[in-house]
């Protein structure tokens, strides 16, 4: 039963977003990041929420392992992009949409997007690849959300 809850949440949330024209979450990078991790990653995205010191909301202290280091690098990437490529935008990069697709089992960021959107996509692509490369180091004891 508990394994059906995340799938039920995804389907319900997807239906909500697709039927709500004015929803501020309809097209945003966090939504893209979720699906990029879900489709291109080795683990479900919710397995990383609350993992270590940097995966999920917030981030402080030293990374507990290579998975947590991926999240720390991702946080820094978002910060840099927010300051540089997306500096002229009046909102956080977490709420800027971008386009991406899978090609030959690889994540590809759409080059027709704005420089800002491409940079955000690259941050997300890089973390998914980092998490995949370090998947062997995943340790459930570091996940505060489940452990």
N, C-alpha and C positions, 0 to 999 in steps of 0.2 A: 504494500500500500504506500509506504513512504517514498518508494522510487517513482511512483506515479505523480506525486505532488509537484516536483519541478516541471514535468511535462505538462501537467494540467495548468500550472501557472503560465508557462510559455504560450500555450494555446489561448488561454483566456486573455492574457495581456496583448497578444498579437491581434486577437479579434477586437479588443477594445481600441487599440491604436488604429486599426484599419477602418473602423467605423466612426471615428471621432476626427472630423476634419480640422478642428481648431486645437487639437492636443499639442502642447509644447514638446511632447516627447515623440511625436509622430516620426520625425526624421532628425536624429541627433547622433553624434558620434558614439555616445555610450551604448546606444542601441546597436549601431554597427559593430562596435567592439564586442558586445555580447555575442552577436551572431558570428563574427569572425572567429572568436574563440570556440564557439560551439561547432562550427563547420570545419575550421582549419586546425583546431587543436586536438590534442590527445585526450584531454579531460574536459568534463563539463565546466563551464565558466563558474558556476556556483561553488565548485571545489576549491577555488582560489580566494573567494571572498572571506576575509578574516584570517587569511594564512600569514603567519609570521608577523613582521612589524610594518610591512609596506603594501601588502595585497589588500585591496578594498579601500574604504574611506580612511583618510589620514595617512600617516606614515612617519615614523620617527625611530631613532635608534639604529643599531647595526642590523643588517639582514641576517636572518637565522640560517640561511642556506642559499644555494644558487637560484631556487625558485623565487625566494623573497628578494634576491638581488635583481632578478628580472623585473619585479614590480617596482623596486626602487628606481631602476633605470627608466622605466616607463613613466613614473611620476615626474622625474627630472625632464624627460623628453616633453611631456605635456607643458611643463613650466616654461621650458625654452621656446617651444612653439608659440605659447601664449604671449611671450614677451617679444618674439621676433616675427615669424611669418604671419601670425594672426594679431599682431599688436594693434592694427587699425580697427579691429572688430571691438565692439563694445560689450561682448559677452565672453564667457569662459569657453575654451576650446571643447570642453566636454559636451557642449550643446550645438556644435557646428557639424552639419551633415557632410558626409563624403560618400563616394561611390567606390565599390571594390567588387571583385569577382574571383572565382577560382579557375585556374587554367593549369591543366596537367598536375593537379594536386598542390598547386602553389597559389598563394594569395597574391593578387595583383591589384595595386591601387590605380584607379582611373586617372589617366594623365590629362583628361579634359576638365578636371576639377580645378578650383582656384589653388594657388600656391599654398594657402592656409589649409584647405581641405586635404591636399596631397600630403602635407607635413603631418597632419593628425593621423591620417591613414597609415603613414610610414611608422609612426610611433606604435600604433596598434598592431601592425604587421610584425614589427620587430619583437614585441613582447610575445606574441603567439609563437613565433619561431623560437624565441629564447625559452619559453616554457616547454615547448616540444623537445628541444635539445637537452633540457635538464630534467625531463620527466622522471628519470630514474631516481632523482633526489627527493621527489615529493614524499613528504612524511606527514601522515594525518595528525600526528601529535602536535604539529605546528598550526593546525587550523583551529582557531578559537571558536569558529562558528559551529564546528561539529565535535570538537574534542575538548 
